[in-house]
Amino acid sequence: MEDHNNSKEDNINIEIESDSLETQLEEDKKSKSNEKPKKEHRSKVGAIICLLVGILLGAGILYGVNLFMKKDEPKTSETASNSCTTIDGVDCGFERVSAVLLNENDLALKFLKMHNEKQNIVYSPLSIRYALSMLREGAKGETKDQLDEVLGEITPKKYQNVENVLGLANALWVKEEEKDIIHSEYKDLLESKYGAEIKYDAFANPSNINNWISDKTFGMLHDTIDQIDSETYMYLINALAIDMEWENKFMPEETSGMPFYEGGTYENLLNQDGDYEATMLHAFVGYDSFAYNFAEKATVLAMDLKEYGDTTLQFVAVMPVSTLDEFTDNTTISELDVLLNGLRKPGNRNKDVNYNFNLYIPKFKIEDGGLENFTDDLKEIGLADIFDKKSDFSGITDDKEFMVEKAIHDVLFDFSEEGIKAAAVTVLAGGRGAAGPTTSVESIVIMINKPFMFLVRDKNSGDIWFIGNMYQPNKWADDQALYQ
């Protein structure tokens, strides 16, 4: 109040003082006007500090009250189980599987989208990645840029082979009379980084190379290369194979014919007989042998193969709500990751209830992967330069005419009661370009009875060993005699 009165007096004095004192008064006015904002500033700062202290104290009190009120409150289903999927009203007690992201960019799905023709197809992204990665080690300039764009920065994992169970092998085959044309540094790098075998051969015929491929794929793949062109003097090859049993096998006596809805549409599903009877495997599975995700867009089923060494591979089936061709067209690798990240293992909600899962999935075998024109496929995904003489592979050879002449990808995949037998080989032929192209139990049913996408992945690294689409599994009419 005193400050306010002083301010009034000063203003009055300024108005009635003589002109002789005008200069002095003007200086007094400036001095006092500077003093007033400083006082107001200090007052505002003080008020803000008090306000902040009050807010913090209030929040602390509310937080304490909230904790006290919720101290004995039971957890919600979302809190207890990380938003568990509801099954028959049971939305808790299901252990969420910690899924590793698929160790791929869109390379894994590109060929499925490219050959989305409602036909069975399977290939090995891991095998393709290995072969192209070895090729990239010798690429320069724009050629390397194209390979980088397709492969990204992912380096394939090294696997420990298990005799007659899991095998992965790389090789550089070189024509004997041209062996000095390949840089020794490149050969040394493939040996050290990829464990590649360096092989020399007369290249009179492909029998030695085909025998090597057959040996590395446990005899599953034969006659991959039909002939060797006279201008070809190098092959980069990756071969891999698995012959693994399920962690929990299906029992053959449970296998029977059941409807399979090949069309996959809603109208198609109204036909109770299905399009035909498929050879359907059946199992009652427990808690640790599989995982599932009943998602909005698809039913996802994951089944572990036996662990060998430090490698655990897992089979995953993704049966979409929409048709499989539509799902394939519209799904990205990130969206596939989301579905797999939602996988959960069933657990016990309480000790009085166990959950047994009735699992049905069709038996199938694919002997021709479907990538018959693999050279054209690689060109279409952005690798046109590697098949042209303008390519730069100066890290491999000083031969200016060197190029990738032909690419081959061969696959076999056999899904049965015992487990999975599968093999793949990727061949890149290089040369001068003359070649051509217990208590109470509740049961939940998981039924894979329409076309589905499938993959085999490494649970630890996320590497995709195999991926494919299954439209037409085994027909019961063809298999029934085997089970009598």
C-alpha positions as CSV (number, residue, x, y, z in Angstrom):
1,M,0.0,0.0,0.0
2,E,2.9,2.3,0.9
3,D,4.5,1.7,-2.5
4,H,1.2,2.6,-4.2
5,N,0.9,5.9,-2.3
6,N,4.5,6.9,-3.1
7,S,3.9,6.2,-6.8
8,K,0.8,8.5,-6.7
9,E,2.8,11.3,-5.1
10,D,5.6,11.0,-7.6
11,N,3.1,11.3,-10.4
12,I,1.5,14.5,-8.9
13,N,4.9,16.1,-8.3
14,I,5.9,15.4,-11.9
15,E,2.8,17.3,-13.1
16,I,3.3,20.5,-10.9
17,E,7.1,20.9,-10.8
18,S,8.6,23.9,-12.7
19,D,10.5,23.5,-15.9
20,S,13.7,24.1,-14.1
21,L,13.4,20.9,-12.2
22,E,12.1,18.9,-15.2
23,T,15.4,17.2,-15.9
24,Q,15.9,16.0,-12.4
25,L,12.4,14.8,-12.1
26,E,12.7,12.9,-15.4
27,E,15.7,11.1,-14.0
28,D,13.8,10.3,-10.8
29,K,10.9,8.9,-12.8
30,K,13.2,6.6,-14.8
31,S,14.9,5.4,-11.6
32,K,11.5,4.5,-10.0
33,S,10.0,3.0,-13.1
34,N,13.0,0.6,-13.3
35,E,12.6,-0.3,-9.7
36,K,8.9,-1.2,-10.0
37,P,9.3,-4.0,-12.7
38,K,12.1,-5.5,-10.6
39,K,9.8,-5.8,-7.6
40,E,6.9,-7.1,-9.8
41,H,9.3,-9.7,-11.3
42,R,10.4,-10.9,-7.9
43,S,6.8,-11.2,-6.9
44,K,5.8,-13.2,-9.9
45,V,8.7,-15.6,-9.5
46,G,7.8,-16.1,-5.9
47,A,4.2,-16.8,-6.8
48,I,5.2,-19.4,-9.5
49,I,7.5,-21.2,-7.1
50,C,4.7,-21.4,-4.5
51,L,2.3,-22.7,-7.2
52,L,4.7,-25.4,-8.3
53,V,5.4,-26.5,-4.8
54,G,1.7,-26.7,-4.2
55,I,1.1,-28.8,-7.3
56,L,3.9,-31.3,-6.4
57,L,2.7,-31.7,-2.8
58,G,-0.8,-32.3,-4.1
59,A,0.3,-34.9,-6.6
60,G,2.3,-36.6,-4.0
61,I,-0.6,-36.8,-1.7
62,L,-2.9,-38.1,-4.4
63,Y,-0.3,-40.7,-5.5
64,G,0.0,-42.0,-1.9
65,V,-3.8,-42.2,-1.5
66,N,-4.0,-44.1,-4.8
67,L,-1.4,-46.6,-3.7
68,F,-3.2,-47.1,-0.4
69,M,-6.6,-47.6,-2.1
70,K,-5.1,-50.1,-4.7
71,K,-2.9,-52.0,-2.3
72,D,-5.1,-55.0,-2.0
73,E,-6.8,-54.7,-5.3
74,P,-6.4,-57.7,-7.6
75,K,-4.6,-57.3,-10.9
76,T,-6.6,-56.9,-14.0
77,S,-6.3,-59.4,-16.8
78,E,-4.2,-57.0,-18.8
79,T,-1.8,-56.3,-16.0
80,A,-1.5,-59.9,-15.0
81,S,-0.9,-61.4,-18.4
82,N,0.2,-58.5,-20.7
83,S,-3.2,-58.3,-22.3
84,C,-3.8,-62.0,-22.8
85,T,-5.9,-63.3,-25.6
86,T,-9.3,-64.3,-24.5
87,I,-10.2,-68.0,-25.1
88,D,-13.6,-69.2,-24.0
89,G,-13.9,-66.4,-21.5
90,V,-10.5,-67.2,-20.0
91,D,-8.3,-64.1,-20.4
92,C,-5.6,-64.7,-17.9
93,G,-3.0,-67.2,-17.0
94,F,-1.5,-67.6,-20.4
95,E,2.3,-67.1,-20.7
96,R,3.3,-64.7,-23.4
97,V,6.1,-65.9,-25.6
98,S,9.0,-63.4,-26.1
99,A,9.3,-63.5,-29.8
100,V,12.5,-62.6,-31.6
101,L,12.0,-60.3,-34.6
102,L,12.3,-62.1,-37.9
103,N,15.9,-61.6,-39.0
104,E,14.9,-60.4,-42.4
105,N,13.9,-57.3,-44.3
106,D,11.2,-57.8,-46.9
107,L,13.3,-60.3,-48.8
108,A,11.5,-63.0,-46.9
109,L,8.1,-62.1,-48.4
110,K,9.1,-60.7,-51.8
111,F,9.0,-64.1,-53.6
112,L,5.7,-65.1,-52.0
113,K,4.2,-61.9,-53.3
114,M,5.8,-62.3,-56.7
115,H,4.4,-65.8,-57.1
116,N,1.1,-65.4,-55.4
117,E,-0.8,-67.7,-57.7
118,K,-2.8,-69.9,-55.3
119,Q,-0.2,-72.7,-55.7
120,N,2.0,-74.4,-53.1
121,I,5.3,-72.7,-52.8
122,V,8.3,-72.8,-50.5
123,Y,11.8,-71.3,-50.5
124,S,14.7,-70.6,-48.1
125,P,15.4,-66.9,-47.4
126,L,18.4,-68.0,-45.3
127,S,20.0,-69.9,-48.2
128,I,19.3,-67.1,-50.6
129,R,20.8,-64.6,-48.2
130,Y,23.9,-66.6,-47.7
131,A,24.6,-67.0,-51.4
132,L,24.0,-63.3,-52.1
133,S,26.0,-62.2,-49.1
134,M,29.0,-64.1,-50.4
135,L,28.6,-62.5,-53.8
136,R,28.4,-59.1,-52.2
137,E,31.8,-59.5,-50.6
138,G,33.3,-59.2,-54.1
139,A,31.0,-56.5,-55.5
140,K,32.0,-52.8,-55.9
141,G,30.3,-49.6,-56.9
142,E,26.7,-49.6,-58.1
143,T,26.6,-53.4,-58.1
144,K,27.3,-53.5,-54.4
145,D,24.7,-50.7,-53.8
146,Q,22.1,-52.9,-55.4
147,L,23.0,-55.9,-53.2
148,D,23.1,-53.7,-50.1
149,E,19.6,-52.4,-50.9
150,V,18.2,-56.0,-51.2
151,L,20.1,-57.5,-48.3
152,G,20.3,-54.7,-45.8
153,E,22.9,-54.9,-43.0
154,I,22.0,-58.3,-41.7
155,T,24.8,-60.9,-41.5
156,P,23.6,-64.5,-41.5
157,K,24.3,-66.4,-38.3
158,K,26.9,-69.2,-38.3
159,Y,25.3,-72.6,-37.4
160,Q,26.9,-75.6,-35.8
161,N,26.2,-78.6,-37.9
162,V,24.6,-81.7,-36.3
163,E,25.2,-84.9,-38.2
164,N,22.1,-86.0,-40.2
165,V,20.0,-83.5,-38.3
166,L,21.0,-80.0,-39.2
167,G,23.5,-78.9,-41.9
168,L,24.5,-75.7,-43.5
169,A,27.4,-75.4,-45.9
170,N,28.9,-72.8,-48.3
171,A,31.3,-73.4,-51.1
172,L,33.1,-71.7,-53.9
173,W,33.6,-74.1,-56.9
174,V,36.2,-72.9,-59.4
175,K,37.1,-74.3,-62.8
176,E,40.6,-75.9,-62.5
177,E,42.1,-74.2,-65.5
178,E,40.8,-70.8,-64.3
179,K,41.7,-71.1,-60.6
180,D,44.1,-68.2,-60.7
181,I,41.6,-65.8,-62.0
182,I,39.8,-65.6,-58.7
183,H,41.5,-63.3,-56.2
184,S,43.1,-65.2,-53.3
185,E,41.9,-62.5,-50.9
186,Y,38.3,-63.2,-51.9
187,K,38.8,-67.0,-51.3
188,D,40.4,-66.4,-48.0
189,L,37.5,-64.1,-46.9
190,L,34.9,-66.7,-47.8
191,E,36.8,-69.3,-45.9
192,S,37.1,-67.2,-42.7
193,K,33.8,-65.4,-42.7
194,Y,31.4,-68.0,-44.1
195,G,33.3,-71.3,-43.5
196,A,33.2,-71.8,-47.3
197,E,34.9,-74.8,-48.9
198,I,37.1,-73.9,-51.8
199,K,36.7,-76.6,-54.5
200,Y,38.4,-77.0,-57.9
201,D,37.0,-79.1,-60.7
202,A,37.4,-79.7,-64.4
203,F,33.8,-78.6,-65.0
204,A,33.5,-81.3,-67.6
205,N,30.0,-82.1,-66.2
206,P,28.1,-81.1,-63.0
207,S,28.2,-84.5,-61.3
208,N,30.8,-83.6,-58.7
209,I,29.0,-80.4,-57.7
210,N,25.6,-82.2,-57.6
211,N,27.1,-84.9,-55.4
212,W,28.4,-82.2,-53.0
213,I,24.9,-80.6,-52.9
214,S,23.2,-84.0,-52.3
215,D,25.6,-84.8,-49.5
216,K,25.1,-81.5,-47.8
217,T,21.3,-81.8,-48.0
218,F,21.2,-85.3,-46.5
219,G,20.4,-86.8,-49.9
220,M,17.2,-84.8,-50.4
221,L,18.2,-82.8,-53.4
222,H,19.6,-84.3,-56.6
223,D,20.7,-83.0,-60.0
224,T,20.4,-79.4,-59.2
225,I,22.7,-78.3,-62.0
226,D,21.8,-79.9,-65.4
227,Q,24.8,-78.7,-67.4
228,I,27.8,-76.5,-67.2
229,D,28.3,-73.9,-69.9
230,S,31.8,-73.6,-71.4
231,E,32.1,-69.9,-70.3
232,T,31.2,-70.7,-66.6
233,Y,34.2,-70.9,-64.3
234,M,32.8,-70.3,-60.8
235,Y,29.8,-71.4,-58.7
236,L,28.9,-69.8,-55.3
237,I,26.7,-72.3,-53.4
238,N,24.8,-72.4,-50.2
239,A,23.2,-75.7,-49.2
240,L,21.2,-76.3,-46.0
241,A,19.0,-79.1,-44.6
242,I,17.1,-80.2,-41.5
243,D,15.8,-83.6,-40.5
244,M,14.3,-82.7,-37.1
245,E,11.7,-84.4,-34.9
246,W,8.9,-82.5,-33.2
247,E,9.4,-81.8,-29.5
248,N,6.0,-83.7,-29.2
249,K,5.2,-86.0,-32.1
250,F,1.9,-86.6,-33.7
251,M,0.5,-90.1,-33.3
252,P,-0.1,-91.8,-36.7
253,E,-3.2,-93.6,-35.3
254,E,-4.8,-90.2,-34.8
255,T,-4.3,-89.1,-38.4
256,S,-7.5,-89.2,-40.5
257,G,-9.3,-87.5,-43.4
258,M,-11.0,-84.2,-42.5
259,P,-12.5,-81.4,-44.6
260,F,-10.1,-78.8,-46.0
261,Y,-11.5,-75.6,-47.4
262,E,-9.1,-74.7,-50.3
263,G,-11.1,-71.7,-51.3
264,G,-10.8,-70.1,-47.9
265,T,-13.7,-67.7,-48.3
266,Y,-16.6,-67.3,-45.8
267,E,-19.0,-68.9,-48.4
268,N,-16.6,-71.7,-48.8
269,L,-16.6,-72.4,-45.1
270,L,-20.4,-72.9,-45.1
271,N,-19.9,-76.1,-46.9
272,Q,-19.4,-78.6,-44.0
273,D,-17.8,-81.2,-46.3
274,G,-15.0,-78.8,-47.5
275,D,-13.5,-78.9,-50.9
276,Y,-11.9,-82.3,-50.2
277,E,-10.7,-84.4,-47.4
278,A,-7.1,-83.7,-46.4
279,T,-4.8,-85.9,-44.4
280,M,-5.2,-84.3,-41.1
281,L,-2.7,-84.7,-38.2
282,H,-4.2,-84.6,-34.8
283,A,-2.6,-84.2,-31.3
284,F,-3.5,-83.3,-27.8
285,V,-0.8,-80.9,-26.9
286,G,0.5,-79.6,-23.5
287,Y,1.9,-76.4,-22.3
288,D,5.5,-76.4,-23.5
289,S,5.2,-77.9,-26.9
290,F,3.5,-75.1,-28.8
291,A,2.3,-71.5,-28.7
292,Y,-0.7,-69.8,-30.3
293,N,-2.2,-66.4,-31.1
294,F,-5.9,-66.0,-31.9
295,A,-5.4,-62.6,-33.6
296,E,-8.0,-60.5,-35.4
297,K,-6.4,-61.1,-38.8
298,A,-5.2,-64.7,-38.4
299,T,-4.9,-67.8,-36.3
300,V,-1.2,-68.4,-35.6
301,L,0.2,-71.7,-34.4
302,A,3.9,-72.4,-33.4
303,M,5.3,-75.8,-32.7
304,D,8.9,-76.4,-31.5
305,L,11.2,-78.9,-33.1
306,K,13.7,-80.6,-30.8
307,E,16.6,-78.6,-29.6
308,Y,19.9,-79.6,-31.1
309,G,23.0,-78.0,-29.7
310,D,22.3,-74.2,-29.4
311,T,19.7,-74.3,-32.1
312,T,15.9,-74.4,-31.6
313,L,13.9,-74.2,-34.8
314,Q,10.1,-73.6,-34.7
315,F,7.4,-74.2,-37.3
316,V,4.8,-71.5,-37.5
317,A,1.5,-71.7,-39.4
318,V,-0.5,-68.5,-40.1
319,M,-4.1,-69.1,-41.2
320,P,-5.6,-65.8,-42.2
321,V,-9.2,-64.8,-41.7
322,S,-9.2,-63.5,-45.3
323,T,-8.1,-65.6,-48.2
324,L,-4.4,-66.5,-48.3
325,D,-3.7,-64.7,-51.5
326,E,-5.2,-61.5,-50.2
327,F,-3.2,-61.9,-46.9
328,T,0.0,-62.5,-48.8
329,D,-0.5,-59.4,-51.0
330,N,-1.2,-57.1,-48.1
331,T,1.1,-58.3,-45.3
332,T,4.5,-56.9,-44.6
333,I,7.3,-58.5,-42.6
334,S,6.6,-56.0,-39.8
335,E,3.0,-57.1,-39.6
336,L,4.1,-60.7,-39.6
337,D,6.4,-59.9,-36.7
338,V,3.4,-58.5,-34.8
339,L,1.5,-61.7,-35.2
340,L,4.4,-63.8,-34.1
341,N,5.1,-61.4,-31.2
342,G,1.6,-62.2,-30.0
343,L,2.3,-65.9,-29.6
344,R,1.5,-67.2,-26.1
345,K,2.0,-70.5,-24.3
346,P,-1.0,-71.8,-22.5
347,G,-0.7,-71.8,-18.7
348,N,-2.9,-72.5,-15.7
349,R,-5.3,-69.8,-14.6
350,N,-5.6,-71.7,-11.4
351,K,-4.6,-75.1,-10.0
352,D,-8.1,-76.4,-10.6
353,V,-8.1,-76.1,-14.4
354,N,-5.7,-77.4,-17.0
355,Y,-6.0,-76.5,-20.7
356,N,-5.6,-79.3,-23.3
357,F,-5.4,-78.1,-26.8
358,N,-6.9,-80.2,-29.6
359,L,-4.6,-79.5,-32.6
360,Y,-5.4,-80.3,-36.2
361,I,-3.1,-79.5,-39.1
362,P,-2.8,-81.1,-42.5
363,K,0.1,-83.2,-43.7
364,F,1.9,-81.8,-46.8
365,K,5.0,-82.2,-48.9
366,I,6.4,-79.8,-51.5
367,E,9.0,-81.2,-53.9
368,D,9.3,-78.3,-56.2
369,G,9.7,-75.0,-54.4
370,G,8.1,-72.9,-57.2
371,L,11.0,-70.5,-57.9
372,E,11.7,-72.1,-61.4
373,N,12.9,-68.8,-62.9
374,F,15.1,-67.6,-60.0
375,T,17.3,-65.5,-62.3
376,D,14.3,-63.4,-63.4
377,D,13.0,-63.2,-59.8
378,L,16.3,-61.7,-58.6
379,K,16.2,-59.2,-61.4
380,E,12.7,-58.2,-60.4
381,I,13.6,-57.5,-56.8
382,G,16.3,-55.1,-57.9
383,L,19.4,-57.2,-58.8
384,A,19.5,-56.6,-62.5
385,D,23.1,-55.4,-62.6
386,I,24.6,-58.7,-61.3
387,F,23.5,-60.4,-64.5
388,D,25.0,-57.8,-66.7
389,K,28.6,-57.4,-68.0
390,K,28.6,-53.9,-66.7
391,S,28.5,-55.3,-63.2
392,D,31.6,-54.6,-61.0
393,F,32.9,-57.7,-59.3
394,S,36.5,-56.5,-59.1
395,G,36.7,-57.9,-55.6
396,I,36.4,-61.4,-57.0
397,T,38.4,-61.2,-60.3
398,D,40.0,-58.8,-62.6
399,D,38.0,-60.3,-65.5
400,K,36.0,-57.3,-66.8
401,E,33.5,-59.7,-68.5
402,F,32.6,-61.6,-65.3
403,M,29.0,-61.6,-64.3
404,V,26.4,-63.9,-62.7
405,E,25.1,-66.0,-65.6
406,K,22.4,-67.9,-63.8
407,A,20.7,-68.3,-60.4
408,I,19.1,-71.5,-59.2
409,H,17.1,-72.2,-56.0
410,D,15.9,-75.7,-55.3
411,V,13.8,-76.8,-52.3
412,L,12.1,-79.8,-50.7
413,F,9.8,-79.6,-47.7
414,D,8.1,-82.6,-46.0
415,F,5.8,-82.0,-43.0
416,S,4.7,-85.2,-41.2
417,E,3.8,-86.8,-37.9
418,E,7.5,-87.3,-37.0
419,G,8.8,-83.9,-37.8
420,I,10.1,-81.8,-40.7
421,K,12.5,-82.9,-43.4
422,A,13.5,-80.0,-45.6
423,A,16.5,-78.9,-47.7
424,A,17.4,-75.9,-49.9
425,V,20.2,-75.0,-52.2
426,T,21.0,-71.6,-53.8
427,V,23.5,-71.6,-56.7
428,L,25.0,-68.5,-58.4
429,A,26.9,-69.4,-61.6
430,G,29.6,-66.9,-62.6
431,G,31.5,-66.5,-65.8
432,R,31.6,-64.5,-69.1
433,G,27.9,-64.5,-69.8
434,A,27.1,-67.3,-72.2
435,A,24.5,-69.1,-70.1
436,G,20.7,-68.8,-70.3
437,P,17.9,-68.4,-67.2
438,T,-4.6,-83.7,-14.3
439,T,-7.6,-82.2,-12.5
440,S,-10.5,-80.7,-14.3
441,V,-9.6,-80.2,-18.0
442,E,-10.9,-77.8,-20.5
443,S,-10.2,-78.4,-24.2
444,I,-9.6,-75.8,-26.9
445,V,-9.5,-76.6,-30.6
446,I,-7.0,-75.2,-33.0
447,M,-8.0,-76.2,-36.5
448,I,-5.8,-75.4,-39.5
449,N,-8.3,-76.3,-42.2
450,K,-7.8,-73.7,-45.0
451,P,-4.8,-72.4,-46.9
452,F,-2.1,-71.0,-44.7
453,M,1.3,-69.4,-44.7
454,F,4.1,-71.3,-43.0
455,L,7.7,-70.7,-42.0
456,V,10.5,-72.4,-40.0
457,R,12.5,-69.9,-38.0
458,D,15.3,-69.9,-35.5
459,K,13.8,-69.0,-32.1
460,N,17.0,-67.3,-31.0
461,S,18.2,-65.4,-34.0
462,G,15.0,-64.9,-36.0
463,D,16.6,-66.3,-39.1
464,I,13.9,-67.7,-41.5
465,W,15.1,-71.1,-42.8
466,F,12.0,-71.7,-44.9
467,I,8.9,-69.8,-45.8
468,G,6.0,-70.8,-48.0
469,N,2.2,-70.9,-48.8
470,M,0.2,-74.1,-48.5
471,Y,-2.9,-74.2,-50.6
472,Q,-3.2,-77.9,-51.3
473,P,-2.1,-80.4,-48.6
474,N,-2.0,-84.1,-49.0
475,K,-5.4,-85.7,-49.9
476,W,-6.7,-88.4,-47.7
477,A,-7.8,-90.4,-50.7
478,D,-4.1,-90.7,-51.7
479,D,-2.7,-91.4,-48.2
480,Q,-5.4,-93.5,-46.5
481,A,-3.8,-96.9,-47.5
482,L,-0.7,-95.9,-45.6
483,Y,-2.6,-95.7,-42.3
484,Q,-4.5,-99.0,-42.5
